[in-house]
Amino acid sequence: MASWWWRHETAAGEELASGERHDFPTRGDAESWLGECWSDLAENGVEAVTLFEDDRLVYGPMSLAMP
């Protein structure tokens, strides 16, 4: 079964070592979680995220900065 997860990154696209990985059973679950938690992530120093399905890059990096 596939695992969907977000890589936590700097604005330059570098992975944050402190980023806690959450695995989700579906893309929709992963995207819903991000919709609920993006501001907490940003407050904790995550500047961008990239979505993966297992090892396959789906999209990103996507900035968490407010416009």
CNS distance restraints for C-alpha pairs under 8 A (distance, minus, plus):
assign (resid   1 and name CA) (resid  25 and name CA) 7.71 0.50 0.50
assign (resid   2 and name CA) (resid  25 and name CA) 6.65 0.50 0.50
assign (resid   2 and name CA) (resid  26 and name CA) 7.72 0.50 0.50
assign (resid   2 and name CA) (resid  53 and name CA) 6.41 0.50 0.50
assign (resid   2 and name CA) (resid  54 and name CA) 6.04 0.50 0.50
assign (resid   3 and name CA) (resid  23 and name CA) 5.79 0.50 0.50
assign (resid   3 and name CA) (resid  24 and name CA) 5.70 0.50 0.50
assign (resid   3 and name CA) (resid  25 and name CA) 5.54 0.50 0.50
assign (resid   3 and name CA) (resid  26 and name CA) 7.17 0.50 0.50
assign (resid   3 and name CA) (resid  53 and name CA) 5.63 0.50 0.50
assign (resid   3 and name CA) (resid  54 and name CA) 5.17 0.50 0.50
assign (resid   4 and name CA) (resid  23 and name CA) 5.60 0.50 0.50
assign (resid   4 and name CA) (resid  24 and name CA) 4.99 0.50 0.50
assign (resid   4 and name CA) (resid  25 and name CA) 6.26 0.50 0.50
assign (resid   4 and name CA) (resid  26 and name CA) 6.17 0.50 0.50
assign (resid   4 and name CA) (resid  27 and name CA) 5.97 0.50 0.50
assign (resid   4 and name CA) (resid  30 and name CA) 6.34 0.50 0.50
assign (resid   4 and name CA) (resid  51 and name CA) 7.17 0.50 0.50
assign (resid   4 and name CA) (resid  52 and name CA) 5.66 0.50 0.50
assign (resid   4 and name CA) (resid  53 and name CA) 4.49 0.50 0.50
assign (resid   4 and name CA) (resid  54 and name CA) 6.14 0.50 0.50
assign (resid   5 and name CA) (resid  21 and name CA) 6.78 0.50 0.50
assign (resid   5 and name CA) (resid  22 and name CA) 5.91 0.50 0.50
assign (resid   5 and name CA) (resid  23 and name CA) 4.98 0.50 0.50
assign (resid   5 and name CA) (resid  24 and name CA) 6.25 0.50 0.50
assign (resid   5 and name CA) (resid  30 and name CA) 6.47 0.50 0.50
assign (resid   5 and name CA) (resid  51 and name CA) 5.84 0.50 0.50
assign (resid   5 and name CA) (resid  52 and name CA) 5.40 0.50 0.50
assign (resid   5 and name CA) (resid  53 and name CA) 6.60 0.50 0.50
assign (resid   5 and name CA) (resid  54 and name CA) 7.53 0.50 0.50
assign (resid   6 and name CA) (resid  21 and name CA) 6.87 0.50 0.50
assign (resid   6 and name CA) (resid  22 and name CA) 7.21 0.50 0.50
assign (resid   6 and name CA) (resid  30 and name CA) 7.57 0.50 0.50
assign (resid   6 and name CA) (resid  49 and name CA) 5.98 0.50 0.50
assign (resid   6 and name CA) (resid  50 and name CA) 5.41 0.50 0.50
assign (resid   6 and name CA) (resid  51 and name CA) 4.60 0.50 0.50
assign (resid   6 and name CA) (resid  52 and name CA) 6.21 0.50 0.50
assign (resid   7 and name CA) (resid  15 and name CA) 6.71 0.50 0.50
assign (resid   7 and name CA) (resid  19 and name CA) 7.35 0.50 0.50
assign (resid   7 and name CA) (resid  21 and name CA) 7.13 0.50 0.50
assign (resid   7 and name CA) (resid  49 and name CA) 5.44 0.50 0.50
assign (resid   7 and name CA) (resid  50 and name CA) 5.15 0.50 0.50
assign (resid   7 and name CA) (resid  51 and name CA) 6.47 0.50 0.50
assign (resid   7 and name CA) (resid  52 and name CA) 7.51 0.50 0.50
assign (resid   8 and name CA) (resid  15 and name CA) 5.85 0.50 0.50
assign (resid   8 and name CA) (resid  16 and name CA) 5.69 0.50 0.50
assign (resid   8 and name CA) (resid  19 and name CA) 5.45 0.50 0.50
assign (resid   8 and name CA) (resid  20 and name CA) 7.93 0.50 0.50
assign (resid   8 and name CA) (resid  46 and name CA) 5.89 0.50 0.50
assign (resid   8 and name CA) (resid  47 and name CA) 7.62 0.50 0.50
assign (resid   8 and name CA) (resid  48 and name CA) 6.25 0.50 0.50
assign (resid   8 and name CA) (resid  49 and name CA) 4.85 0.50 0.50
assign (resid   8 and name CA) (resid  50 and name CA) 6.94 0.50 0.50
assign (resid   9 and name CA) (resid  13 and name CA) 5.37 0.50 0.50
assign (resid   9 and name CA) (resid  14 and name CA) 5.18 0.50 0.50
assign (resid   9 and name CA) (resid  15 and name CA) 4.37 0.50 0.50
assign (resid   9 and name CA) (resid  16 and name CA) 5.12 0.50 0.50
assign (resid   9 and name CA) (resid  19 and name CA) 7.96 0.50 0.50
assign (resid   9 and name CA) (resid  46 and name CA) 5.85 0.50 0.50
assign (resid   9 and name CA) (resid  47 and name CA) 5.99 0.50 0.50
assign (resid   9 and name CA) (resid  48 and name CA) 5.03 0.50 0.50
assign (resid   9 and name CA) (resid  49 and name CA) 5.64 0.50 0.50
assign (resid   9 and name CA) (resid  50 and name CA) 7.69 0.50 0.50
assign (resid   9 and name CA) (resid  61 and name CA) 7.88 0.50 0.50
assign (resid  10 and name CA) (resid  14 and name CA) 5.27 0.50 0.50
assign (resid  10 and name CA) (resid  15 and name CA) 6.54 0.50 0.50
assign (resid  10 and name CA) (resid  16 and name CA) 6.62 0.50 0.50
assign (resid  10 and name CA) (resid  45 and name CA) 7.92 0.50 0.50
assign (resid  10 and name CA) (resid  46 and name CA) 6.18 0.50 0.50
assign (resid  10 and name CA) (resid  47 and name CA) 4.97 0.50 0.50
assign (resid  10 and name CA) (resid  48 and name CA) 5.90 0.50 0.50
assign (resid  11 and name CA) (resid  47 and name CA) 5.16 0.50 0.50
assign (resid  11 and name CA) (resid  48 and name CA) 5.79 0.50 0.50
assign (resid  11 and name CA) (resid  63 and name CA) 7.03 0.50 0.50
assign (resid  13 and name CA) (resid  48 and name CA) 7.15 0.50 0.50
assign (resid  13 and name CA) (resid  61 and name CA) 6.55 0.50 0.50
assign (resid  15 and name CA) (resid  19 and name CA) 7.87 0.50 0.50
assign (resid  16 and name CA) (resid  46 and name CA) 7.59 0.50 0.50
assign (resid  19 and name CA) (resid  46 and name CA) 7.86 0.50 0.50
assign (resid  23 and name CA) (resid  30 and name CA) 7.73 0.50 0.50
assign (resid  24 and name CA) (resid  29 and name CA) 6.03 0.50 0.50
assign (resid  24 and name CA) (resid  30 and name CA) 5.60 0.50 0.50
assign (resid  25 and name CA) (resid  29 and name CA) 6.88 0.50 0.50
assign (resid  25 and name CA) (resid  30 and name CA) 7.90 0.50 0.50
assign (resid  26 and name CA) (resid  30 and name CA) 6.47 0.50 0.50
assign (resid  27 and name CA) (resid  31 and name CA) 6.14 0.50 0.50
assign (resid  27 and name CA) (resid  53 and name CA) 7.95 0.50 0.50
assign (resid  28 and name CA) (resid  32 and name CA) 5.96 0.50 0.50
assign (resid  29 and name CA) (resid  33 and name CA) 6.12 0.50 0.50
assign (resid  30 and name CA) (resid  34 and name CA) 6.33 0.50 0.50
assign (resid  31 and name CA) (resid  35 and name CA) 6.19 0.50 0.50
assign (resid  32 and name CA) (resid  36 and name CA) 6.40 0.50 0.50
assign (resid  33 and name CA) (resid  37 and name CA) 6.07 0.50 0.50
assign (resid  34 and name CA) (resid  38 and name CA) 5.25 0.50 0.50
assign (resid  37 and name CA) (resid  41 and name CA) 6.30 0.50 0.50
assign (resid  38 and name CA) (resid  42 and name CA) 6.16 0.50 0.50
assign (resid  38 and name CA) (resid  64 and name CA) 6.69 0.50 0.50
assign (resid  39 and name CA) (resid  43 and name CA) 6.13 0.50 0.50
assign (resid  39 and name CA) (resid  64 and name CA) 7.57 0.50 0.50
assign (resid  40 and name CA) (resid  44 and name CA) 6.30 0.50 0.50
assign (resid  41 and name CA) (resid  45 and name CA) 6.59 0.50 0.50
assign (resid  41 and name CA) (resid  46 and name CA) 5.35 0.50 0.50
assign (resid  41 and name CA) (resid  47 and name CA) 7.97 0.50 0.50
assign (resid  42 and name CA) (resid  46 and name CA) 4.80 0.50 0.50
assign (resid  42 and name CA) (resid  47 and name CA) 5.87 0.50 0.50
assign (resid  42 and name CA) (resid  64 and name CA) 6.14 0.50 0.50
assign (resid  42 and name CA) (resid  65 and name CA) 7.28 0.50 0.50
assign (resid  46 and name CA) (resid  64 and name CA) 7.44 0.50 0.50
assign (resid  47 and name CA) (resid  63 and name CA) 5.96 0.50 0.50
assign (resid  47 and name CA) (resid  64 and name CA) 5.39 0.50 0.50
assign (resid  47 and name CA) (resid  65 and name CA) 6.52 0.50 0.50
assign (resid  48 and name CA) (resid  61 and name CA) 5.87 0.50 0.50
assign (resid  48 and name CA) (resid  62 and name CA) 5.17 0.50 0.50
assign (resid  48 and name CA) (resid  63 and name CA) 4.18 0.50 0.50
assign (resid  48 and name CA) (resid  64 and name CA) 5.21 0.50 0.50
assign (resid  48 and name CA) (resid  65 and name CA) 7.79 0.50 0.50
assign (resid  49 and name CA) (resid  60 and name CA) 6.40 0.50 0.50
assign (resid  49 and name CA) (resid  61 and name CA) 5.27 0.50 0.50
assign (resid  49 and name CA) (resid  62 and name CA) 5.28 0.50 0.50
assign (resid  49 and name CA) (resid  63 and name CA) 6.63 0.50 0.50
assign (resid  49 and name CA) (resid  64 and name CA) 7.41 0.50 0.50
assign (resid  50 and name CA) (resid  57 and name CA) 7.44 0.50 0.50
assign (resid  50 and name CA) (resid  58 and name CA) 7.65 0.50 0.50
assign (resid  50 and name CA) (resid  59 and name CA) 5.92 0.50 0.50
assign (resid  50 and name CA) (resid  60 and name CA) 4.21 0.50 0.50
assign (resid  50 and name CA) (resid  61 and name CA) 4.57 0.50 0.50
assign (resid  50 and name CA) (resid  62 and name CA) 6.22 0.50 0.50
assign (resid  51 and name CA) (resid  57 and name CA) 6.27 0.50 0.50
assign (resid  51 and name CA) (resid  58 and name CA) 5.48 0.50 0.50
assign (resid  51 and name CA) (resid  59 and name CA) 5.48 0.50 0.50
assign (resid  51 and name CA) (resid  60 and name CA) 6.25 0.50 0.50
assign (resid  51 and name CA) (resid  61 and name CA) 7.85 0.50 0.50
assign (resid  52 and name CA) (resid  56 and name CA) 5.41 0.50 0.50
assign (resid  52 and name CA) (resid  57 and name CA) 4.59 0.50 0.50
assign (resid  52 and name CA) (resid  58 and name CA) 5.22 0.50 0.50
assign (resid  52 and name CA) (resid  59 and name CA) 7.32 0.50 0.50
assign (resid  53 and name CA) (resid  57 and name CA) 6.58 0.50 0.50
assign (resid  53 and name CA) (resid  58 and name CA) 6.57 0.50 0.50
